[in-house]
């Protein structure tokens, strides 16, 4: 397998606070990872490193064979699909949904004077259809529900056929119906042979789509457990990471956790 992301003894320190501490981790091109951990464990910081949005304080981060600090991140970032709440806040609320997705081709978040080929427009509309958003193509982004906005962000992230897809809490704040619809779509996408490597951050095991292969469990900025998902998402591991006795069950490829 080919590695698409590698962290070697990576630490991140901000304002004298250690956010990540000596983290080593590798993601291969065929793997779909979920990253879990308590608040403050370093999950979002880890994803920002993977997205080439920040540099480590020490250690080495290699993304798609380019090492941060030794490469032009503006050339690297278009090869990475990244969906997050912070990204959504940069999208103009009056932007048409089709343009939110289309502008990913230029890595901008608002359509100005760029020129797009017909193939780009067709691709944007096809991606919207794949994520069940084609009926919203002419709607304004700011008028969408939370669930619709989440799916638009993911559609934008996959618009350019990225080699690595990063999702920061894609199901956060969604109601039960919207969450389950999104988790189903993500599971189907992750199972496709042509899908890129995926790393998804979440707070809840119930949000892990069926078909994800690996898990990384962070606690206090360090790796608590990492590996095949069924070996990591266990009652013992989650109890240790969250500091609370938890019982984990799995049914039809989906996890559930509750206080023991």
Backbone as a ProteinNet text record, in pm:
[ID]
protein_1_A
[PRIMARY]
XXXXXXXXXXXXXXXXXXXXXXXXXXXXXXXXXXXXXXXXXXXXXXXXXXXXXXXXXXXXXXXXXXXXXXXXXXXXXXXXXXXXXXXXXXXXXXXXXXXXXXXXXXXXXXXXXXXXXXXXXXXXXXXXXXXXXXXXXXXXXXXXXXXXXXXXXXXXXXXXXXXXXXXXXXXXXXXXXXXXXXXXXXXXXXXXXXXXXXXXXXXXXXXXXXXXXXXXXXXXXXXXXXXXXXXXXXXXXXXXXXXXXXXXXXXXXXXXXXXX
[TERTIARY]
82.6	0	86.3	28.2	98.4	50.8	145.1	110.5	69	-43.8	-87.8	-67.1	-47.8	-27.9	60	163.5	251.7	297.3	273.3	322.9	430.9	546.7	659	700.8	670.5	709.7	669.1	543.3	494	441	484.8	431.4	387.9	281.7	233.7	219.3	286.6	281.1	233.9	131.8	80.3	64.2	120.5	111.5	153.9	264	323.5	236.1	131.8	45.4	70.5	97	120.1	-13.7	-43.3	-170.1	-156	-46.9	-11.7	127.8	148	274.3	330.4	432.3	505.7	413.2	329.7	234.2	298	291.9	334.4	215.6	189.5	66.5	80.3	30.7	37.4	-98.7	-137.9	-262.8	-227	-273.9	-250.5	-368.7	-346.3	-443	-576.6	-579.5	-704	-776.5	-726.5	-781.8	-881.5	-979	-1077.9	-1069.1	-1018.8	-991.3	-1094.4	-1129.1	-1205.2	-1112.7	-1115.5	-1034.7	-1128.9	-1109.3	-1194.8	-1111.9	-1178	-1111.8	-1190.2	-1161	-1231.9	-1203.7	-1281.7	-1252.6	-1111.1	-1038.3	-902.5	-798.2	-837.9	-742.8	-646.2	-680	-593	-644.9	-771.8	-827.8	-827.1	-879.1	-887.3	-748.2	-656.8	-518.7	-456.6	-479.6	-429.8	-481.1	-611	-669.7	-613.4	-586.2	-526.7	-386.8	-312	-181.1	-197.5	-292.9	-315.5	-361.4	-431.1	-481.6	-379	-258.6	-153	-197.4	-278.7	-324.6	-235.8	-149.8	-57.3	64.1	172.5	295	315.9	383.8	410.3	520.5	520.4	629.1	756.6	740.9	854.2	802.8	894.1	854.7	831	790.4	773.1	633.1	569.4	439.1	455.8	424	432	292.3	247.1	114.1	129.4	80.4	87.9	231.5	324.5	467.9	537.7	468.3	530	542.9	659.4	684.3	659.1	574.8	544	671.8	685.2	806.7	905.3	883.5	972.6	897.1	769.9	687.6	598.5	545.3	451.8	311.9	262.6	132.5	19.3	38.4	-67.5	-83.6	19.8	7.9	-42.1	-12.4	-52.3	-200.6	-251.8	-387.9	-496.6	-487.2	-592.8	-605.1	-503.3	-507.8	-575.8	-613.8	-675.5	-817.9	-913.9	-1050.8	-1068.7	-1121.9	-1131.3	-1266.2	-1344.9	-1475.4	-1478.1	-1509.1	-1514.2	-1608	-1649.1	-1734.9	-1662.9	-1531.9	-1454.5	-1455.6	-1446.7	-1453.2	-1590.5	-1696.2	-1832.3	-1854.7	-1792.6	-1810.5	-1748.1	-1659.6	-1596.5	-1677.4	-1780.5	-1862.5	-1965.7	-1975.1	-2077.3	-2216.9	-2300.1	-2431.9	-2523.4	-2496.1	-2581.8	-2527.8	-2422.5	-2364.3	-2457.9	-2478.1	-2558.2	-2485.9	-2563.7	-2505.7	-2415.7	-2458.6	-2375.7	-2241.4	-2239.8	-2114.4	-2025.9	-2089	-2010.1	-1925.7	-1985.2	-1913.2	-1816	-1862.3	-1781.7	-1652.3	-1656.5	-1538.4	-1426.7	-1454.5	-1347.4	-1239.9	-1276.7	-1179.4	-1066.8	-1094	-992.5	-954.2	-1004.2	-975.6	-1013	-1127.2	-1179.8	-1318.7	-1368.4	-1497.5	-1604.4	-1582.8	-1683.3	-1653.4	-1755.6	-1731.8	-1714	-1604	-1575	-1566	-1445.1	-1427.3	-1358.6	-1360.9	-1296.1	-1373.8	-1302.1	-1364.3	-1364.3	-1481.1	-1493.9	-1532.5	-1474.6	-1510.2	-1642.9	-1707.2	-1833.2	-1815.4	-1698.2	-1673.5	-1674.3	-1628.2	-1630.7	-1774.2	-1856.2	-1996.2	-2068.2	-2044.8	-2108.6	-2062.7	-1934.7	-1881	-1947.1	-1961.8	-2023	-2166.7	-2240	-2379.5	-2389	-2295	-2296.5	-2267.1	-2171.3	-2138.7	-2257.9	-2325.9	-2445.7	-2550.7	-2565.9	-2662.6	-2622.4	-2493.5	-2444.9	-2469.8	-2470.4	-2493.1	-2636.8	-2726.1	-2870.3	-2897.4	-2827.7	-2840	-2874.8	-2897.5	-2919.2	-3040.3	-3141.5	-3261.6	-3235.9	-3118.8	-3084.5	-2979.5	-2946.4	-2834.1	-2844.7	-2965.4	-2982.3	-3020.2	-3030.5	-3061.8	-2940.1	-2963.5	-2854.4	-2802.3	-2672	-2610.1	-2662.8	-2678.8	-2723	-2865.5	-2944.6	-3084.1	-3102.7	-2993.7	-3002.4	-3007.3	-3059.2	-3055.2	-2912.1	-2886.3	-2753	-2712	-2804.7	-2773.4	-2740	-2815.6	-2788.6	-2653.8	-2623.6	-2494.9	-2379.5	-2395.7	-2291.2	-2264.6	-2372.2	-2355	-2295	-2330.7	-2270.2	-2120	-2080.4	-1937.3	-1863.5	-1923.1	-1857.9	-1854.9	-1964.9	-1967	-1857	-1838.7	-1731.2	-1595	-1580.5	-1452.2	-1414.3	-1514.2	-1483.9	-1488.9	-1524.2	-1539.2	-1414.2	-1296.5	-1171.8	-1106.1	-1181.7	-1125.6	-999.4	-1010.1	-891.2	-826.3	-699.2	-625.9	-638.5	-685.3	-707.2	-826.9	-923.1	-1044.7	-1046.6	-1058.8	-1058.6	-1193.1	-1257.2	-1389.5	-1383.8	-1412.5	-1407.6	-1549.6	-1587.6	-1719.4	-1833.4	-1843.8	-1946.7	-2089.7	-2111.1	-2247.7	-2280.4	-2189.3	-2213.2	-2336.6	-2418.3	-2536.4	-2654.4	-2642.8	-2753	-2857.3	-2983.6	-3086.1	-3070.8	-3146.6	-3128.6	-3145.2	-3250.8	-3275.4	-3164.4	-3121.6	-3014.8	-2883.4	-2857.7	-2733.7	-2731.2	-2840.9	-2843.6	-2834.4	-2897.2	-2887.1	-2742.8	-2675.5	-2536.9	-2445.3	-2463.8	-2380	-2396.4	-2517.8	-2540.6	-2467.4	-2477.3	-2408.9	-2257.9	-2204.4	-2060.2	-2016.6	-2098	-2064.6	-2059.9	-2156.7	-2157.3	-2037.9	-2005.5	-1891.1	-1761	-1745.4	-1622.9	-1602.7	-1712.2	-1703	-1669.7	-1678.7	-1651	-1501.8	-1469.9	-1329.7	-1250.9	-1319	-1248.6	-1237.1	-1292.7	-1287.1	-1143.7	-1107.8	-972.3	-959.9	-840.1	-822.2	-905.3	-965.1	-1054	-1010.9	-1010.1	-990.4	-1105.4	-1182.4	-1298	-1285.5	-1296.8	-1299.2	-1443.5	-1468.8	-1601.8	-1589.7	-1696.1	-1700.3	-1774.8	-1851.3	-1943.9	-1925.9	-1915.8	-1898.6	-2022.3	-2138.1	-2260.5	-2254	-2161.2	-2148.5	-2048.9	-1989.7	-1893.5	-1969.9	-1949.7	-2020.2	-1970.7	-2058.6	-2017.3	-1917.6	-1817.6	-1719.1	-1589.8	-1587.2	-1460.4	-1370.4	-1241.9	-1152.4	-1063.2	-1027.9	-930.2	-977.6	-918.6	-951.7	-825.7	-823.3	-718	-785.3	-743.7	-801.7	-698.4	-731.6	-641.9	-689.5	-594.1	-626.5	-510.5	-540.3	-436	-325.3	-358.7	-260.1	-170.5	-194.1	-113.1	-202.2	-139.2	-213.1	-243.6	-372.1	-414.2	-423.3	-471.2	-478.9	-494.3	-443.7	-455.8	-445.1	-526.2	-520.2	-654.1	-675.9	-801.9	-917.7	-1027.8	-1134	-1191.5	-1207.7	-1266	-1170.3	-1042.8	-944.2	-926.9	-966.4	-950.4	-1078.9	-1192.8	-1320.1	-1373.1	-1317.2	-1356.9	-1394.1	-1465	-1503.3	-1380.2	-1277	-1156.4	-1086.2	-1068.2	-996.3	-1072	-1203	-1279.4	-1291	-1303.5	-1309.5	-1181.1	-1068.3	-940.4	-921.7	-962.4	-942.7	-1034.5	-1158.4	-1256.4	-1266.2	-1195.6	-1195.9	-1329	-1405.7	-1539.2	-1566.8	-1618.4	-1651.3	-1756.9	-1721.8	-1811.3	-1828.1	-1947.6	-1977.4	-2000.3	-1923.4	-1930.8	-1991.7	-2088	-2146.3	-2141.5	-2153.4	-2154	-2262.5	-2340.5	-2449.3	-2461.4	-2459.2	-2472.2	-2369	-2248.4	-2139.8	-2137.1	-2230.1	-2238.8	-2212	-2143	-2106.1	-2204.9	-2214.7	-2287.6	-2205.2	-2201.9	-2132.4	-2221.6	-2218.5	-2293.8	-2223.9	-2256.8	-2195.3	-2225.7	-2123.1	-2139.4	-2207
-119.8	0	125.3	235.8	362.6	454.6	513.4	605.1	740.2	795.4	928.9	1031.8	982.9	1072.9	1002.5	1072.8	1014.4	1121	1095.9	1181.9	1105	1167.6	1103.4	1188	1139.1	1204.6	1351.9	1378.2	1515.2	1572.2	1693.7	1768	1906.5	1957.1	2092.3	2162.1	2276.7	2354.6	2495	2541.9	2676.7	2744.5	2865.1	2940	2853.9	2780.6	2694.8	2576.2	2552.1	2436.5	2331.7	2209.6	2101.4	2043.7	2058.6	2010.8	1868.3	1842.1	1706.4	1676.2	1553.9	1518.9	1390	1404.4	1289.8	1189.1	1238.3	1153.1	1097	966.2	899	818.6	831	773.8	770.8	664.8	650.8	611.3	676	644.3	600.7	482.7	433.6	466	459.2	509.2	434.5	309.9	232.7	234.9	311.3	307.6	420.5	393.7	493	499.2	610.7	626.1	715.6	679.2	768.1	806.4	935.1	986.3	1026.5	968.1	990.7	1035.8	1099.6	1138.5	1246.9	1270.1	1373.6	1513.4	1610.7	1749.8	1784	1854.3	1893.4	1786.3	1675.4	1566.3	1596.1	1693.8	1728.6	1685.1	1645.7	1591.8	1694.6	1813.9	1916	1962.2	1973	2009.7	1905.4	1778.4	1670.5	1684.6	1717.4	1731.3	1853.3	1961.4	2079.5	2049.9	1968.9	1925.7	1844.4	1750.2	1665.4	1746	1857.3	1942.8	2045.5	2040.9	2138.2	2280.5	2293.5	2424.9	2482	2397.6	2442.4	2350.2	2395.2	2316.9	2269.4	2155.8	2108.5	2190.6	2189.3	2252.9	2170.6	2039.3	1948.9	1821.1	1742.4	1621.2	1647.7	1543.4	1553.8	1509.4	1591.6	1558.1	1548.5	1432.3	1410.4	1382.7	1466.4	1454.1	1434.8	1321.7	1292.7	1307.6	1252.7	1248.3	1383.8	1486.5	1617.7	1643.5	1686.2	1711.9	1858.7	1883.8	2021.6	2093	2216.9	2293.2	2283.3	2185.3	2167	2168.1	2207.9	2207	2329.8	2361.2	2472.8	2423.4	2464.3	2414.4	2460.4	2569.3	2617.6	2526.3	2449.6	2348.4	2216.5	2192.6	2068	2067.9	2178.3	2181.3	2143.4	2181.8	2141.3	1989.8	1914.9	1769.2	1704.9	1788.6	1742.1	1795.3	1708.4	1752.5	1773.6	1890.3	1923.7	1987.9	1925.2	1979.4	2001.4	2125.5	2158.3	2275.5	2295.7	2409.4	2540.6	2543.9	2665.8	2699.2	2596.2	2618.8	2671.7	2615.7	2658.3	2805.2	2852.1	2992.6	3089	3041.2	3128.3	3135.8	3051.6	3052.5	3164.4	3253.9	3359.3	3298.6	3351.8	3293.7	3305.4	3403.4	3418.5	3343.8	3265.7	3189.5	3075.9	3058.3	2945.6	2815	2713.2	2584.9	2529.6	2536.5	2484	2556.5	2685.9	2761	2730.6	2696.5	2654.7	2533.2	2439.7	2319.1	2351.1	2427	2456.6	2529.8	2622.2	2703.8	2623.5	2498.8	2413	2392.1	2404.2	2386.2	2487.5	2606.2	2710.4	2730.5	2643.2	2653	2789.6	2844	2968.3	2939.6	3028.8	3004.1	3104.1	3175.7	3266.6	3289.8	3284.5	3298.5	3445.2	3475.7	3613	3619.7	3625	3638.2	3517.2	3403.2	3285.1	3234.6	3164.7	3104.7	2953.4	2892.2	2747.7	2681.4	2564.6	2487.6	2416	2379.1	2304.7	2175	2114.2	1988.1	2009.9	2127.7	2157.9	2172	2240.2	2259.1	2125	2041.5	1908.4	1825.6	1835.4	1760	1807.3	1939.1	1992.5	1943.1	1943.6	1899.4	1748.4	1673.1	1528.4	1496.7	1568.2	1546.8	1583.4	1693.3	1730.9	1620.4	1559.5	1451.5	1330.8	1299	1184	1201.4	1327.4	1354.4	1400.8	1370.4	1398.4	1547	1630.5	1775.1	1844.1	1768.1	1828.9	1921.5	1892	1976.8	2109.6	2122.9	2246.3	2328.9	2291.4	2352.7	2504.6	2557.8	2702.8	2773.6	2699.5	2761.3	2834.9	2925.4	2997.6	2913.4	2909	2825.7	2860.1	2988.2	3031.2	2994	2955	2918.4	2768.9	2692.9	2548	2509.8	2391.3	2336.5	2294.7	2265.9	2220.9	2094.8	2000.2	1875.4	1897.9	1986.4	2016.4	2086.1	2179.8	2247.8	2150.4	2054.5	1955.2	1876.1	1834.6	1756.5	1840.1	1968.7	2057.6	2069.7	2082.5	2089.7	1965.4	1847.5	1724.9	1716.8	1756.4	1758.5	1849.7	1964	2054.9	1988.2	1915.4	1853.4	1744.6	1675.5	1568.4	1615.8	1742.7	1797.6	1775.5	1791.1	1786.7	1648.9	1543.9	1409.1	1409	1445.7	1455.6	1319.2	1323.8	1201.6	1168.6	1265.2	1247.9	1333	1272.1	1343.4	1352.5	1475.8	1501.7	1561.5	1503.8	1547.5	1576.4	1701.2	1740.6	1746.4	1644.6	1634.7	1661.4	1582.4	1609.4	1593.6	1516.1	1494.9	1577.8	1664.9	1745.8	1833.4	1842.6	1929	1882.1	1769.2	1722	1647.2	1655.5	1575.3	1429.3	1340.8	1197.6	1159.2	1210.8	1176	1224.1	1349.9	1405.9	1333.1	1298.1	1226	1091.1	1016.9	883.2	889.1	988.8	1003.5	1029.9	1119	1151.4	1032	961.8	845.5	738.2	718.4	622.2	663.1	791.8	840.2	824.9	858.8	845.4	700.2	611.1	469.5	417.5	458.8	418.2	473.2	600	661.8	593.1	565.8	504	363.6	296	159	151.8	263.9	265.6	246.5	164.2	133.4	257.1	353.8	473.2	583.6	563.2	665.5	684	806.9	830.2	782.1	790.7	769	872.8	832.9	920.8	924	1043.9	1060.8	1146.4	1093.3	1164.2	1179.9	1301.6	1328.8	1329.7	1264.7	1268.1	1256.9	1295.4	1280.3	1153.6	1094.8	988.1	865.6	748.6	626.7	598.7	649.7	629.2	696.5	788.9	861.4	796.6	683.9	616.4	536.7	566.2	490.6	346.5	256.8	120.2	124.2	39.4	36.4	108.3	186.9	246.2	136.2	145.8	32.7	47.1	171.7	194.8	305.1	307	410.8	456.8	585.8	647.6	710.2	671.4	720.6	808	937.7	1033.5	1063.8	1090	1132.8	1216.2	1339.6	1426.3	1456.2	1459	1492.5	1378	1258	1142	1032.9	936	824.1	722.4	703	604.3	465.5	461.1	334.8	368.5	282.5	302.6	168.3	151.1	26.9	-8	-136.3	-182.6	-142.6	-101.8	-36.2	-125.8	-254.8	-342.6	-368.1	-346.1	-364.4	-237.7	-123.4	4.7	48.3	35.4	80	-31.3	-38.2	-138.9	-69.3	-140.2	-84.4	-43.7	-127.4	-98.5	26.2	36.7	150.9	281.9	280.1	404.2	444.7	348.2	380.2	447.9	397.2	456.5	594.7	616.5	746.1	853.3	816.8	914.6	922.1	832.4	837	804	716.1	678.9	535.7	449.9	312.8	315.5	264.2	265.3	124.7	95.5	-32.3	-6.7	-74.1	-56.2	-180.6	-160.5	-270.8	-236.8	-339.8	-320.9	-406.9	-347	-418.9	-368.7	-461.4	-427.1	-322.9	-335.7	-247.2	-113.4	-88.4	39.4	20.2	119.7	113.9	195.2	153.9	228.2	224.3	335.1	338.4	406	352.8	414.7	384.1	462.4	440.9	301.2	234.3	96.3	95.5
0	0	0	-49.6	-56.2	54.6	126.8	235.2	177.4	227.1	184.9	295.5	418.1	532.3	634.5	678.9	778.9	877.2	1004.6	1112.1	1186.7	1201.8	1269.4	1389	1509.6	1634.8	1635.3	1601.2	1582.5	1714.2	1745.1	1859	1812.3	1875.5	1849.3	1983.4	1997.8	2121.1	2086.6	2157.9	2136.5	2272.4	2286.2	2412	2531.4	2510.9	2613.9	2652.4	2573.9	2598.2	2490.7	2531.3	2436.2	2391.9	2263.8	2209	2155.7	2084.5	2041.8	2092.5	2140	2204.4	2145.2	2058.6	2003	1934.3	1844.8	1773.7	1646.8	1631	1507.9	1454.5	1324.3	1267.2	1116.2	1053.4	907.9	853.2	743.4	673.2	532.2	491.6	356.7	266.5	137	39.2	39.8	84.4	82.2	215.5	312.1	447.5	471.6	558.4	601.6	754.6	804.4	947	1015	1138.2	1225.4	1340.1	1378.8	1489.4	1601.9	1718.3	1834.5	1953.8	2048.3	2171.6	2242.5	2370.6	2446.5	2390.5	2435.1	2401.6	2447.7	2360.9	2395.8	2371.5	2309.5	2287	2172.9	2086.8	1974.7	1839.4	1831.8	1707.5	1594.6	1621.5	1517.1	1474.6	1570.1	1536.8	1445	1473.8	1389.3	1246.7	1232.4	1099.4	1026.7	1098.9	1036.2	983.9	1054.7	1004.5	877.2	878.5	761.7	641.1	667.6	559.5	513.8	570.6	539.2	571.5	675.6	720.1	830.4	888	990.6	990.6	1056.2	1064.2	1208.5	1225.8	1361	1427.6	1559.8	1633.7	1619.6	1621.9	1600.3	1536.3	1480.6	1410.4	1262.4	1192	1046.7	1006	920.1	862.6	711.6	655.8	511.4	458.8	364.8	306.5	156	105	-38.2	-89.4	-12.9	-44.8	-34	13.7	34.3	184.4	228.2	369.2	400.5	499.4	537.8	580.3	532.4	557.1	443.7	353.1	239	106.7	112.1	-8.7	-11.9	-129.5	-145.1	-107.4	8.8	54.9	-35.8	-110	-198.8	-320.2	-353	-457	-399.8	-273.1	-208.4	-172	-119.1	-65.2	-165.5	-295.1	-388.3	-405.9	-365.3	-375.9	-255.3	-158.7	-34.8	-26.2	-4.1	21	170.1	209.2	351.9	378.8	465.7	503.2	653.4	694.5	836.5	857.9	982.8	1015.6	988.2	1013.6	986.9	838.9	754.4	610.2	570.6	628.7	595.4	628.8	736.9	775.9	676.4	592.4	492.1	362.8	350.9	230.1	240.5	141.3	144.9	154.5	243.1	266.5	145.3	57.1	-60.6	-182.4	-164.3	-275.3	-315.5	-447.1	-492.7	-461.2	-428.4	-390.2	-499.9	-624.1	-732.8	-739.8	-706.8	-708.9	-587.9	-474.7	-357.9	-394.7	-467	-508.1	-622.2	-719.7	-837.8	-803.3	-708.7	-677.7	-612	-574.2	-523.5	-629.3	-756.3	-864.5	-857	-798.3	-781.9	-635.1	-548.5	-404.2	-348.2	-394.3	-339.7	-283.5	-198.5	-133.8	-175.3	-282.9	-336.1	-483	-565.3	-708.5	-744.4	-816.4	-858.1	-1008.9	-1062.1	-1206.5	-1267.9	-1195.1	-1250.8	-1372.3	-1458.7	-1575.4	-1558.4	-1572.1	-1553.6	-1685	-1710.2	-1828.8	-1806.2	-1915.6	-1905.9	-1828.8	-1843.8	-1773.9	-1622.6	-1576.8	-1433.6	-1383.9	-1462.2	-1423.5	-1419.6	-1520.1	-1521.6	-1402.3	-1371.9	-1257.3	-1127.2	-1110.7	-989.5	-974.5	-1082.5	-1076.3	-1053.5	-1108.4	-1085.2	-939	-881.4	-739.6	-651.3	-684	-608.4	-614.3	-729.2	-743.9	-659.3	-656.9	-580.7	-430.7	-384.3	-242.1	-216.7	-313.9	-302.1	-278.1	-355	-339.6	-471.1	-577.3	-708.6	-709.8	-627.1	-623.7	-553.2	-490.3	-419	-493	-614.6	-686.2	-695.9	-715	-731.9	-601.4	-493.2	-363.7	-308.4	-214.2	-147.7	-30.9	-16.9	85.7	224.7	252.9	385.3	418	317.3	340	364.4	360.1	376.6	524.5	551.1	686.6	720.4	848.2	889.3	814	801.8	732.7	587	521.4	380.7	365.6	455.1	448.5	468.8	558.9	581.3	453.8	385.9	263	151.2	144.7	44.9	69.1	196.1	227.7	179	199.9	156.5	4.1	-61.1	-207.3	-260.9	-197.8	-237.8	-217.9	-106.8	-75.8	-175.7	-234.7	-329.7	-474.8	-495.9	-631	-716.7	-659.4	-736.8	-737.4	-701.2	-691.4	-606.3	-478.9	-394.3	-370.9	-338.6	-304.8	-155.9	-78.4	64.7	103.5	171.3	213.1	365.6	417	560	600.5	700.9	745	894.3	931.9	1072.1	1127.8	1202.4	1265.7	1167.6	1061.1	960.3	1009.6	1117.1	1166.4	1289.8	1330.1	1450.9	1433.2	1535.4	1546.1	1459.8	1393.6	1309.9	1392.8	1349.6	1414.9	1371.5	1434.5	1412.7	1266.1	1202.1	1062.3	971.1	990.8	906.8	930.6	1058.2	1088.5	1018.6	1028.3	969.9	817.6	756.2	610.9	570.7	644.3	612.5	636.4	748.1	777.9	670.8	622.2	514.4	387	351.9	232	245.5	362.6	384.4	377.9	432.7	427.2	285.1	204.1	64	-11.3	15.4	-51.7	-9.8	119.9	170.5	114.5	81.9	32	-116.5	-186.3	-330.2	-356.4	-455.3	-484.7	-524.8	-587.6	-637	-532.2	-413.5	-308.9	-260.5	-222	-170.5	-26.6	28.1	171.5	245.6	357	433.2	579.2	636	779.7	830.7	925.1	977.9	1128.5	1177.3	1320.9	1368.5	1480.9	1540	1691.5	1762.3	1906.8	1949.2	1856.6	1895.2	1805.7	1867.3	1788.4	1703	1743.9	1666.6	1529.8	1512.3	1385.8	1290.2	1329.8	1243.1	1137.3	1008.7	904.6	898.3	859.9	830.7	714.8	720.2	612.8	645.7	755.4	796	852.2	821.7	845.6	967.7	1005	1110.8	1205.1	1323.7	1421.8	1494.4	1523.7	1603.8	1724.4	1842.6	1967	2036.6	2049.6	2113.7	2255.2	2343.1	2478.2	2530.6	2571.1	2623.2	2525.1	2395.6	2293.6	2251.6	2305.9	2268.9	2210.8	2144.9	2086.5	2195.9	2223.7	2322.7	2259.6	2134.1	2059.9	1912.3	1825.6	1681.3	1611.1	1507.2	1431.3	1371.3	1346.7	1290.3	1381.2	1321.9	1398	1507.7	1481.1	1583.1	1698.6	1676.4	1782.9	1866.5	1812.6	1881.5	1951	1882.1	1939.8	2029.2	2150.3	2248.2	2378.6	2463	2593.2	2672.7	2672	2749.7	2698	2568.3	2512.4	2531.7	2505.3	2521.3	2667.7	2754.5	2897.4	2942.5	2897.5	2933.9	2877.2	2752.8	2687.8	2745.1	2778.2	2824.9	2976.9	3046	3191.7	3254.4	3188.1	3235.5	3190.6	3277.4	3233.9	3123.5	3006.8	2892.3	2837.4	2790.9	2726.4	2577.6	2494.1	2348.4	2286.3	2197.4	2122.1	1973.6	1891.4	1746	1684.8	1594.9	1528.8	1386.1	1290.6	1148.3	1104.9	1159.1	1119.5	1189.3	1282.8	1351.4	1501	1560.2	1701.2	1787.2	1913.4	2014.8	2143	2217.3	2345.1	2448.6	2569	2678.6	2809.4	2911.3	3041.4	3092.5	3141.8	3189	3325.8
[MASK]
++++++++++++++++++++++++++++++++++++++++++++++++++++++++++++++++++++++++++++++++++++++++++++++++++++++++++++++++++++++++++++++++++++++++++++++++++++++++++++++++++++++++++++++++++++++++++++++++++++++++++++++++++++++++++++++++++++++++++++++++++++++++++++++++++++

